Amino acid sequence: MPRNFKEELIFMLMMAGLMVLGMSIYNIYLAQGLTDGFWHEVVVGYPIALIVAMVCDGFLVGPLAKMLTFKHIVPRFKTTDGLQIPLTISTLMVLGMVTCMSLFGVLINGHSLSAYPKAWIFNLLLALPMQILVVGPIARAVLAKVQGSVTPAKN
């Protein structure tokens, strides 16, 4: 887990950056297939989606997921060992971010809100395993390297 603002920022950039990239590729592929403009769409849409994801993550979903985990879930099961905390936070983060980013995708692409439930389900089907099996472990490994490279101050 991140221990300070710098580590939190690095961790959030890794998580959001990789998830937005993966989900952008997935959603553009679902919408139009592998057309000539596929990678152009990914590159053009990525920065704005990343900004929206970082704002949602940093100010809404992240704090809410952590509050729910530490205030309600961890005390109820009385365990903090293993992967329970990161998996709980990751699962809650995915649910919240899929909720926010599916709405963003539907609105930015000019679809009616009736497209939202399908977008939400399709996004959850990829986002949860991608987060748990790929992006989360990568981000935690990078964070561990950052934390391991910090040497304590000498007195």
C-alpha positions in Angstrom: 0.0 0.0 0.0 1.2 3.5 -0.7 2.7 5.2 2.4 2.8 8.8 1.3 1.5 11.2 -1.4 4.4 10.5 -3.9 3.7 6.7 -3.7 0.0 7.3 -3.9 0.5 9.4 -7.1 2.8 6.8 -8.7 0.4 4.0 -7.7 -2.7 5.9 -9.0 -0.9 6.7 -12.3 0.1 3.1 -12.8 -3.4 1.8 -12.0 -5.4 4.4 -13.9 -2.9 4.6 -16.8 -3.0 0.8 -17.5 -6.7 0.4 -16.9 -7.7 3.3 -19.1 -5.4 2.0 -21.9 -6.7 -1.5 -21.7 -10.4 -0.4 -21.4 -10.0 2.1 -24.2 -8.6 -0.6 -26.5 -11.4 -2.9 -25.5 -14.2 -0.4 -25.9 -13.0 1.0 -29.2 -12.6 -2.6 -30.5 -16.2 -3.4 -29.4 -17.5 -0.2 -31.0 -15.7 -0.4 -34.4 -13.5 -3.4 -34.6 -10.0 -3.2 -36.0 -10.4 -0.4 -38.5 -7.8 1.8 -40.1 -8.5 4.5 -37.5 -8.4 2.1 -34.5 -5.1 3.2 -33.0 -5.8 6.8 -33.8 -9.0 6.6 -31.7 -7.1 5.0 -28.8 -4.4 7.7 -28.8 -6.8 10.6 -29.2 -9.3 9.4 -26.5 -6.7 8.2 -24.0 -5.6 11.6 -22.5 -9.1 12.9 -21.7 -10.2 9.4 -20.4 -7.1 9.3 -18.2 -7.8 12.7 -16.7 -11.4 11.8 -16.0 -10.3 8.5 -14.5 -7.7 10.2 -12.3 -10.2 12.7 -11.0 -12.8 10.0 -10.3 -10.2 7.8 -8.7 -8.5 10.5 -6.6 -11.6 12.4 -5.4 -14.5 10.0 -5.4 -14.0 6.2 -5.9 -10.6 5.8 -4.2 -11.5 7.5 -1.0 -14.9 5.8 -0.9 -13.4 2.3 -1.5 -10.8 2.8 1.2 -13.3 4.1 3.7 -15.7 1.1 3.0 -12.8 -1.3 3.3 -11.2 0.0 6.5 -14.4 1.1 8.3 -16.8 -1.7 7.4 -15.2 -4.7 5.7 -11.9 -5.3 7.4 -13.3 -4.8 11.0 -16.2 -7.2 10.2 -13.9 -10.0 9.2 -11.1 -9.0 11.6 -8.2 -9.9 9.3 -5.6 -7.8 7.6 -3.2 -10.4 6.4 -2.6 -11.7 2.9 -4.3 -10.1 -0.1 -7.7 -9.4 1.5 -7.2 -5.7 1.8 -5.8 -5.1 -1.7 -8.3 -7.4 -3.3 -11.2 -5.8 -1.4 -10.0 -2.3 -2.4 -9.4 -3.4 -6.0 -12.9 -4.9 -6.3 -14.6 -1.9 -4.9 -12.4 0.4 -7.1 -13.4 -1.6 -10.2 -17.1 -1.4 -9.3 -16.9 2.4 -8.8 -14.6 3.1 -11.7 -16.7 1.0 -14.1 -19.8 2.9 -12.9 -18.1 6.3 -13.5 -16.2 5.5 -16.7 -19.0 3.7 -18.4 -21.2 6.8 -17.9 -18.3 8.9 -19.3 -18.0 6.6 -22.3 -21.7 6.6 -23.1 -22.0 10.4 -22.8 -18.7 11.3 -24.6 -19.8 9.1 -27.6 -23.2 10.6 -27.8 -25.2 7.5 -26.9 -28.4 7.6 -25.0 -28.4 6.6 -21.3 -30.2 3.4 -22.3 -26.8 2.2 -23.6 -25.4 2.5 -20.0 -26.4 -0.9 -18.5 -24.9 -2.8 -21.4 -21.8 -0.7 -21.3 -21.5 -1.2 -17.5 -21.8 -5.0 -17.8 -19.4 -5.3 -20.7 -16.8 -3.1 -19.0 -17.1 -5.0 -15.7 -16.5 -8.3 -17.5 -13.1 -7.1 -18.6 -12.2 -4.6 -15.9 -12.4 -6.9 -12.9 -10.2 -9.7 -14.1 -7.8 -7.2 -15.8 -7.5 -5.4 -12.5 -7.1 -8.4 -10.2 -4.9 -10.5 -12.5 -2.8 -8.0 -14.5 -2.9 -4.3 -13.6 -3.1 -4.7 -9.8 -0.1 -7.0 -9.6 2.0 -4.8 -11.9 1.2 -1.7 -10.0 1.9 -3.4 -6.6 5.3 -4.7 -8.0 6.2 -1.2 -9.2 5.2 0.3 -5.9 7.3 -2.3 -4.0 10.3 -1.4 -6.1 9.7 2.3 -5.4 9.4 1.6 -1.7 12.4 -0.7 -1.7 14.6 2.0 -3.4 13.9 4.5 -0.7 16.7 4.4 1.8 16.1 5.6 5.4 17.7 8.9 6.3 20.9 8.7 8.4 20.9 10.4 11.8 
